[in-house]
Amino acid sequence: MFDIGFSEMLVVAVVALIVIGPERLPKVARTLGHLFGRMQRYVNDVKSDISREMELEELRKLQATVEDAARAIETSVTHEISATETELTKVAADVSAAVELPAAEVSPVSEPLALETPADEPAAQPVAVAALAPSEAAPQLELGLEQASAASPAPRQS
């Protein structure tokens, strides 16, 4: 702290011995020691307060940076959500417009569509299910589901 060597301290001690005297010198030295200790504690407290304030300032800067980043993320997410919502609304409007065609465009079918067969080919004859072999029958017939559907279920009693 002070740049005082041993020889300078010896000179100060001799001057103090002459000025103060040998009876009061121990009491004055003790008082100076207490004052010096208090001064050191005060300097250490000031140093720790300054370092705490510096750390607090760094934390405030970090907090401001994190808040700015959070705001930027929130803004971008909000923008993306609104853009997606706009697109979905547009698609929903397009779909509803496509589903709700004007009545003039929709013409009811009055006759069922018939497949025309060429004159030189005979029309295909329908095949009865009963005429098929059991391996060729529909899976419902193999499982016996036609019997279950034919039988009426028993009424439940409560």
Phi, psi and omega in degrees: 000295173261143181268075182243127178269181183293319182295323178292322178294324178295320178296317179296320180295319180293318179296317180296322179296320180288315185286312186278320182101157185289337182284319185267351183299315179298320180293318179294320179297318178297316179297316177297323177297316177298316179296319179297319178297317178297319179297319179296316178298319179298316179297318179295320177296318179296318178299315181293323177297317179297316180294321177297318178296322178294317178295320179297319177296320177296319178295322177297318178296318179296318178298317179297320179296315180294319178296320177297318179296319179296319178296319180296317179295316180298318179296316181293320179294318178298318178297315180296320179295316180294323177295318179294320179297320178297317179297315180296322177296319179296316179295319179297320178295319178297317181294316180293326177292323179288327181285322182267073178286149177298153183296333181291329181282333181266118178248128180292144180274119183272329181239144175291147180289133179246137177278131179268136176252143178299154184293330182278347179257134177286151179292146180289138180269136177292146182253131179283143181293326181292335182282344181282152175290159182302328180287335180269349183290164180296154181300333180295323181289324180293326183276352180080024181287338179292331178288320181293324180286332180286323180282138180275141181290150180288139180293143180275139177254133182255000000 
